[in-house]
């Protein structure tokens, strides 16, 4: 008998590895700095990038871990506890990143880059912990207004 959950597990593997790869690419590009930034802009960039990397790594780990319980039962208690804490830790990280950016005071094009990275971190946080924002481009406008609950949040709610 075929495992009807196998395609979903495969999708979760792809999503998990994709989020981890994205985190790696963001970190590598920032470390390599193909466009040299001054010290203030570099500090601000890492303040913006830190929370984004945290959310991406958490998301990648979530998808890879979720393969174990999909179709078998709820999220394990330990994992649920960790992600409940991560939900608030991420808010603190985003706030600390914003303070770091404000203290570094990047200017010009580097300020725009830093703001874009930080806002992307906010969007990823919202997408995983508040409301689903990720949809295929051809359906995005239609689906985003439905304010669906993210899969991670649904797994947390099922564990409560």
N, C-alpha and C positions, 0 to 999 in steps of 0.2 A: 504494500500500500504506500502510495506516495505521500510525503509530508506536505500538506497543503500550506504550511507556514514557511516552507523553504524559500519561495520567491521573496517574501517579506524579509526574511533573515538576510538574503542576498542584498536586498535594497538597503537594509540597515548597515551592512558591511560597507557598501559603497558610500553611504552618507557619512559614516564614522571616519573612514579613511580619507574622504574628501575634506572633512572639517580639520582633521589633523594635518593633512597636506597644506591646506590653506594657512593654518597657523605657522607651519614651517616656512612657507614661502614668504609670508609677511615678515617674519623674524629675519629670514636670510636677506631679504631685500633691504630692510632697515639697517641691518648690520653691515651690509656691503656699501650702503649709501651711494648708489649710482650717480645721484646728484648731490654733490657735497653741500652739507648744511653747516651753519655756524654752531657753536657750542649750545647756545640758548635754544635754537631750533631742534637740535639733536635731542636735548633733554626733554623738550616739549613733545617731540615725536614719540619717545619711549614712554612718557607719561600717558599719552593717548593709546599707544600700542599695547601696553601692559594689560589693561582690562579686556581689550579685544582678544588678545591671545588667551587669556584665562577663559573667556566664554567659549572660544573655538575649541580649546582642548577639552573643556567640560562637555561640550556638545559632541565632539568626536568620541569621547569615552562613553557618553550616554548611549549613542547609537550602537557602539560595539558591545556594550554590556546588555543592552535591551534584546539582543539576539538570543540571549539565554532564557528570557522569560516570555517572549512573544509566543502566544498560543499555548502557553503552559501554566500561566498564573500571573499574579501581580508582581510588581517590582519588589525585590527583596527589601526588607526593613532597613538594613544598613545602608543600602544604596539610596533609598528614599530619604533617610535622615541626612545623608551627605548632600543630596541635591536641595533639600529644604534649606540647609545652611548656606549652600552655594548661592541660592537665590538672593540672600541678603548680603553675603560677602561681595557679590558682584556689584551691588549698589554702592557699597563702601569703596570698592576699587574704582568704579566709574567716578565717584565723587572725589576721591584722592587724585585720580588722574586729572580731573578738571582743575583742581587746586594747583597741581604741579604745572599744568599748562599755563595757568594764570600767573604763577610765579616766574616761569621761564620767559613769558611774554614774547613769543615768536612774532615776527613781523612779515608783511608782504606775502609772497607766494608760499613760504613755509608755514605761515599761520593758516592759510587755506588748506594746505595738505594736512596739518595737524588736526584742524577742526574736522575735516572729512574722515580721518581715521577714527577720531573719538566718536563722531556721530555714527559711524559704521559699527563701532563697539556697542553703542546704545541700541542700534537697530538689531544687532545679533542677540543682545540680552532680551529685548522685547520679544523677538521671534521665538526664543526658547522658553522664557519664563513668564510671559504676559499674554501675548496674542500672536497668533501665527501670521507672519508677514511673507513667508517664502511660498511662492506659487510659480508655475510656469509663466513666462512673459505673456503669452497669448491669452492667459486667463487672469492675469494679476489684478487688473482694475475691477473685474467682476467678482473675484473671490476674496480679495483683501477686505472688502466692506462687510463681509459676513462675520468678522471678528471671531474666528474660530479659536478654540483653546488649543495651545500647542500640545503635541504628543507627550512631551516630558511632563507637562502639568497634568494631563489626563492620567498618566501613570502614577504621579504623586497622589492625585485624588483617589485613584482606585486603591491605593495602599492605606489610605486614612481610615 
